[in-house]
Amino acid sequence: MHSNLHFTGETEQNNALNYLDVTIHKTPTNIKISFYRKPTSTDTLIPYASNHPIQHKYAAISFLYNRLNSHHINNEEYRHEKNIIHNTLYNNSYPLLSQNPSTLNRNQSQNPPTNKVQMVHVSRGTSRK
């Protein structure tokens, strides 16, 4: 084992255990899952007004919604997490989305088109599919 690798153990506290990005709560009859954020989490995304490619911004939004929809959480936890996502988007100056981000056109440009020339190199024997 490499000397720079260090392993830590997590112990259950108050019938809850943090594992990766979730907290697993143990109840007498079942378990409940909620999302875990470190106390130092700032919920900062790429600011919407930045000059980053729009695809990177949509990727950040998609990650949040994919995580929300891929974990088996109860309705209360779902609404809570969705509110956190909306607040995070609002705090990073994202416009309100009236649709699911997975249905957005990710190729749209946030800036007006410019008169740039694009070069495409085509080799023999290749095809576009």
Backbone torsions as a table, in degrees:
resi	resn	phi	psi	omega
1	MET	NA	141.1	-179.1
2	HIS	-71.4	143.0	-176.2
3	SER	-68.2	-18.7	179.0
4	ASN	-85.3	-8.3	178.7
5	LEU	-88.3	127.2	178.2
6	HIS	-130.0	134.7	179.7
7	PHE	-109.3	141.6	177.0
8	THR	-124.1	157.6	177.2
9	GLY	-113.3	147.7	179.3
10	GLU	-113.1	134.8	178.4
11	THR	-111.8	151.0	-179.9
12	GLU	-67.7	132.8	176.6
13	GLN	-132.3	128.8	-179.1
14	ASN	54.7	42.7	-179.9
15	ASN	59.4	29.9	178.6
16	ALA	-136.7	145.9	179.7
17	LEU	-136.2	125.5	176.8
18	ASN	-85.2	129.0	178.7
19	TYR	-140.4	116.6	-176.0
20	LEU	54.9	-117.3	-176.8
21	ASP	-105.8	18.1	179.1
22	VAL	-128.1	157.3	170.0
23	THR	-114.6	128.3	179.5
24	ILE	-102.2	115.8	-180.0
25	HIS	-100.5	129.3	179.5
26	LYS	-97.3	128.1	175.2
27	THR	-116.0	169.4	179.8
28	PRO	-60.1	-27.2	-175.1
29	THR	-110.8	-21.8	-178.8
30	ASN	-162.3	-164.3	175.6
31	ILE	-120.6	155.0	178.2
32	LYS	-126.6	137.5	-178.0
33	ILE	-112.8	135.0	173.1
34	SER	-136.0	166.6	-179.4
35	PHE	-83.7	141.2	-178.9
36	TYR	-107.2	135.0	172.1
37	ARG	-128.4	138.6	176.2
38	LYS	-63.5	152.8	178.3
39	PRO	-59.6	-22.5	-179.2
40	THR	-91.1	4.5	-179.0
41	SER	-63.2	136.9	-178.9
42	THR	-111.7	-6.7	-178.4
43	ASP	53.3	43.3	179.3
44	THR	-97.2	132.2	174.5
45	LEU	-114.7	177.4	171.3
46	ILE	-61.6	122.2	-179.6
47	PRO	-58.6	140.1	-176.6
48	TYR	-61.1	-33.2	-177.8
49	ALA	-80.0	-2.1	-178.7
50	SER	-72.9	168.1	-178.7
51	ASN	-91.1	17.2	176.3
52	HIS	-69.1	153.9	177.0
53	PRO	-59.1	141.7	-177.8
54	ILE	-60.6	-29.6	179.1
55	GLN	-62.8	-34.9	178.8
56	HIS	-68.4	-37.8	179.2
57	LYS	-67.2	-43.4	177.8
58	TYR	-65.2	-32.5	178.6
59	ALA	-63.5	-40.1	179.0
60	ALA	-64.2	-42.3	178.8
61	ILE	-65.9	-44.8	-179.3
62	SER	-60.7	-39.3	178.3
63	PHE	-58.2	-47.1	-178.2
64	LEU	-61.8	-44.6	-179.4
65	TYR	-72.9	-35.9	177.0
66	ASN	-64.1	-40.7	177.8
67	ARG	-64.3	-42.5	178.9
68	LEU	-59.1	-42.9	-174.4
69	ASN	-88.2	-8.5	-178.0
70	SER	-99.1	-13.3	178.3
71	HIS	-97.1	146.7	179.1
72	HIS	-88.5	90.9	-179.9
73	ILE	-118.4	157.1	-178.7
74	ASN	-76.1	169.9	-175.2
75	ASN	-60.5	-40.3	179.9
76	GLU	-62.6	-46.4	179.0
77	GLU	-64.5	-38.0	179.1
78	TYR	-61.5	-48.9	179.6
79	ARG	-63.0	-40.1	179.4
80	HIS	-62.1	-48.0	-179.2
81	GLU	-66.4	-38.8	178.3
82	LYS	-62.7	-39.5	175.6
83	ASN	-63.2	-39.4	177.6
84	ILE	-63.3	-42.3	178.3
85	ILE	-61.6	-46.8	-179.5
86	HIS	-62.9	-40.2	177.2
87	ASN	-65.3	-40.2	178.2
88	THR	-62.3	-44.4	178.8
89	LEU	-63.9	-43.6	179.2
90	TYR	-61.2	-44.7	-178.3
91	ASN	-67.7	-19.0	177.8
92	ASN	-104.3	18.1	173.7
93	SER	65.6	27.1	176.0
94	TYR	-79.2	141.3	176.8
95	PRO	-67.8	154.1	177.5
96	LEU	-65.7	133.5	-179.0
97	LEU	-97.7	126.2	179.2
98	SER	-90.4	0.6	-179.1
99	GLN	-140.0	166.0	177.0
100	ASN	-63.2	132.9	-176.7
101	PRO	-61.2	-21.2	180.0
102	SER	-70.8	-15.4	179.8
103	THR	-96.9	-1.6	-179.1
104	LEU	-72.5	151.3	175.9
105	ASN	-78.7	106.4	-174.9
106	ARG	-78.3	-8.0	-180.0
107	ASN	-94.0	-1.7	-179.6
108	GLN	-71.0	149.8	-178.2
109	SER	-99.6	140.4	177.1
110	GLN	-85.3	-16.5	-179.2
111	ASN	-108.5	152.4	177.6
112	PRO	-63.6	150.4	-178.7
113	PRO	-63.5	148.2	176.9
114	THR	-114.4	170.1	-180.0
115	ASN	-90.1	62.4	178.6
116	LYS	-97.0	145.4	177.9
117	VAL	-96.6	132.9	176.8
118	GLN	-109.2	135.0	179.3
119	MET	-107.8	137.3	177.2
120	VAL	-123.7	128.1	177.6
121	HIS	-98.3	125.4	179.7
122	VAL	-117.8	128.2	176.6
123	SER	-103.2	152.8	176.7
124	ARG	-65.8	145.7	176.3
125	GLY	84.9	2.2	177.6
126	THR	-113.0	155.5	178.3
127	SER	-138.8	155.6	175.6
128	ARG	-92.5	129.6	179.3
129	LYS	-120.6	NA	NA
